[in-house]
Amino acid sequence: KAEQRAIRFAMQQGVTVVAAEGNESDDLSHPTQDVTSPDFPGGTEQVRAIHNDCIVIPVEIPGVIGVTGDGHNMQANGGYLKSFFSSYGVSTADVVAPSGDSIFGRNAEAVNGRVLSTWPPNLPCTRSVKEHTGDVAEPTVVYCYLQGTSMASPHVAGVAALIISMFGDLNNPSNGKMSPGAVQAYLSQTADPQPCPSAVPPGYDAFVSVSNGAPQVCTGGTGHNSWYGDGQVNAFSAVTHTP
């Protein structure tokens, strides 16, 4: 409840809240079992039956923009295939963005199928890329190839920031520069619609829900569905959008 109040307060102050769907291959709109919480401290998880009144925070808080993830595997009927690990839900997925996919997203353009992200130089990473800065205080910066819906949601947060910088009203202090609802509308209206896949690659069906073992099923139409929401976020379309 405390986290819900904090999120709602932030949104009332004009903050656009973007959240990752999670990496359990779960259908958040049709939960039946929880095996991952509490997630701290480690080893305290409990298996319990749940229903829709048990929500995942923050992504299922009303008004929060939910982001699923896709890799670099083009579907036969258009759009990139949802990452094998990305959770989803027809009532929770608003847009999709690149999250990497180390199994089904590898190709010549994405050799390891992951997303290159900033990384603390004092932590190990087996897929690191280092650059020399010429700065004595910080001579090397490190990047790491990662995957997860936590790679997808920053893409969407970045596009949201571009939308606000382009269309926000500096003279609207009661709602920040742009209301969260307006930002979400811009994101959804300018996303590239993405249909449910007509087929999935061999082996994809083996990745079932972590929570209840259910197969991953995409439901809905091209305009909005459980895997891709309203479609792939599009930064260029977002900033050139005509209201």
C-alpha positions in Angstrom: 0.0 0.0 0.0 2.8 2.4 0.8 4.4 1.9 -2.6 1.0 2.4 -4.3 0.5 5.6 -2.5 4.0 6.8 -3.4 3.4 6.0 -7.1 0.1 7.7 -7.2 1.4 10.8 -5.4 4.3 11.0 -8.0 1.8 10.7 -10.9 -0.4 13.4 -9.3 2.7 15.7 -9.4 3.1 15.1 -13.1 5.6 12.2 -13.0 5.3 9.6 -15.8 5.9 6.2 -14.3 7.3 3.4 -16.6 7.8 -0.1 -15.4 9.1 -3.4 -16.7 6.7 -6.4 -17.0 9.2 -8.8 -15.5 11.2 -11.8 -16.7 9.2 -14.8 -15.6 7.3 -15.5 -18.8 4.1 -14.9 -16.8 0.7 -13.8 -18.0 0.2 -11.0 -15.5 -3.5 -10.7 -16.5 -4.3 -14.3 -15.6 -2.2 -15.2 -12.5 -2.9 -18.5 -10.7 0.2 -19.0 -8.6 3.1 -17.1 -7.1 6.5 -18.7 -6.5 8.8 -15.6 -6.4 7.7 -13.5 -3.4 8.8 -12.3 -1.0 12.0 -11.9 -3.0 14.1 -10.5 -0.1 15.9 -11.9 1.7 16.8 -14.7 -0.6 15.3 -18.1 0.1 12.0 -16.8 1.7 9.8 -17.3 -1.4 6.5 -19.1 -0.9 4.3 -21.1 -3.3 0.8 -19.9 -3.0 -2.4 -19.7 -5.1 -3.3 -16.2 -6.2 -5.9 -14.4 -8.3 -6.1 -11.0 -10.0 -6.5 -9.2 -6.7 -2.8 -10.0 -6.1 -1.0 -7.5 -8.3 2.6 -7.0 -9.3 4.0 -3.6 -8.3 4.7 -1.3 -9.9 3.6 -2.4 -13.3 0.0 -3.2 -12.3 -0.7 0.1 -10.6 -3.3 2.0 -12.7 -1.6 4.6 -14.9 1.8 3.0 -14.9 3.1 2.3 -18.4 3.9 -1.4 -18.6 6.7 -2.5 -21.0 7.3 -6.0 -22.4 10.5 -6.9 -24.2 11.5 -8.2 -27.6 14.7 -9.4 -29.2 16.0 -9.2 -32.8 14.1 -12.1 -34.3 11.7 -10.9 -37.0 8.3 -12.6 -37.0 7.0 -13.9 -40.2 4.0 -11.6 -40.0 5.9 -8.5 -39.0 7.5 -7.1 -35.9 10.1 -8.6 -33.5 9.3 -11.7 -31.5 8.7 -11.2 -27.7 11.8 -12.2 -25.7 11.4 -15.7 -24.4 11.6 -14.5 -20.8 9.4 -11.4 -20.9 6.2 -11.4 -18.9 3.1 -10.0 -20.5 -0.6 -9.4 -20.1 -3.4 -7.9 -22.2 -4.3 -5.6 -19.3 -0.7 -4.7 -18.3 1.3 -4.4 -21.5 1.2 -0.9 -23.0 4.1 -1.0 -25.4 7.1 -3.2 -26.2 10.8 -2.2 -26.5 14.2 -4.0 -27.0 15.1 -6.2 -24.1 17.5 -8.6 -25.8 17.0 -12.3 -26.3 20.1 -14.5 -26.0 18.4 -17.6 -27.4 16.1 -16.5 -30.2 17.4 -13.0 -30.9 20.9 -13.8 -32.2 21.8 -12.9 -35.8 24.5 -11.0 -37.7 23.2 -7.7 -36.4 22.9 -8.9 -32.8 25.6 -11.4 -32.3 24.9 -12.2 -28.7 21.2 -11.1 -28.8 21.6 -8.7 -25.9 21.4 -5.0 -25.1 24.5 -3.0 -24.5 24.1 -1.1 -21.2 26.2 0.9 -18.8 27.9 -1.1 -16.1 29.8 -0.4 -12.8 33.5 -0.8 -13.5 34.1 -2.5 -10.2 31.7 -5.4 -10.9 32.5 -8.4 -13.2 30.8 -8.8 -16.6 31.7 -11.6 -18.9 30.3 -9.7 -21.9 31.9 -6.3 -21.3 33.0 -3.6 -23.6 35.5 -1.1 -22.3 36.4 2.4 -23.5 39.2 4.6 -22.5 38.2 8.1 -21.6 41.5 10.0 -21.2 40.2 11.1 -17.8 42.7 10.4 -15.0 40.0 10.2 -12.4 37.9 7.7 -14.4 40.2 6.3 -17.2 37.8 3.5 -18.3 34.1 3.2 -18.7 32.5 -0.2 -18.9 29.4 -1.4 -20.8 27.9 -4.9 -20.5 25.6 -6.9 -22.8 22.5 -7.7 -20.8 18.9 -8.9 -21.3 15.7 -8.4 -19.4 12.7 -6.2 -19.4 14.7 -3.8 -17.3 16.6 -3.1 -20.6 13.3 -2.4 -22.4 11.7 0.0 -19.9 14.6 2.5 -20.1 14.0 2.8 -23.8 10.4 3.8 -23.1 11.4 6.2 -20.3 13.8 7.8 -22.8 11.1 8.3 -25.4 8.7 9.6 -22.7 11.3 12.2 -21.8 11.6 13.2 -25.5 7.9 13.6 -25.8 7.8 15.8 -22.7 10.7 17.9 -23.9 8.9 18.3 -27.3 5.3 18.8 -26.3 5.4 19.7 -22.6 4.1 22.9 -21.2 6.5 24.8 -19.0 3.6 27.0 -17.7 1.7 24.1 -16.3 3.1 23.7 -12.8 0.2 21.8 -11.4 0.9 18.8 -13.7 4.6 19.2 -14.3 5.4 19.8 -18.0 3.0 17.2 -19.3 0.4 14.9 -17.6 1.3 11.2 -17.4 -1.9 10.4 -19.3 -0.9 12.6 -22.2 2.5 11.1 -22.3 1.1 7.6 -22.4 -1.3 8.6 -25.2 1.6 9.9 -27.3 3.5 6.7 -26.7 0.6 4.5 -27.7 -0.5 6.5 -30.6 2.9 6.6 -32.2 4.0 3.0 -31.4 4.3 0.6 -34.4 1.5 -1.9 -34.2 2.7 -5.4 -33.8 0.6 -8.5 -34.3 0.7 -11.7 -32.3 3.1 -14.1 -34.1 1.7 -16.4 -36.7 4.3 -19.0 -35.5 7.2 -19.2 -33.0 10.6 -20.7 -33.7 11.4 -24.3 -32.6 12.1 -24.5 -28.9 10.2 -21.3 -27.9 7.3 -23.2 -26.5 9.6 -24.9 -24.0 9.8 -21.6 -22.1 6.7 -21.6 -20.0 5.5 -19.5 -17.1 7.9 -19.6 -14.1 5.1 -19.2 -11.7 2.6 -21.9 -12.9 4.1 -23.7 -15.9 1.5 -22.4 -18.3 2.4 -22.0 -22.0 2.9 -18.5 -23.3 -0.1 -17.4 -25.4 -0.5 -14.1 -27.2 -4.1 -12.9 -27.2 -5.6 -9.8 -28.9 -5.3 -8.1 -32.2 -2.7 -6.0 -34.0 -4.0 -2.8 -32.4 -3.4 -4.2 -28.9 -2.4 -7.6 -27.6 -1.0 -9.3 -24.6 2.6 -9.6 -25.9 3.2 -6.2 -27.4 0.5 -3.9 -26.0 -0.1 -1.1 -28.5 3.2 -1.9 -30.4 6.9 -1.2 -30.6 7.8 2.2 -29.2 9.0 4.6 -31.9 11.1 7.6 -30.8 11.0 9.3 -34.2 7.3 9.0 -34.6 6.8 10.2 -31.1 8.6 13.5 -31.4 7.2 14.2 -34.9 3.6 13.4 -33.9 0.9 15.9 -34.7 -1.7 16.0 -31.9 
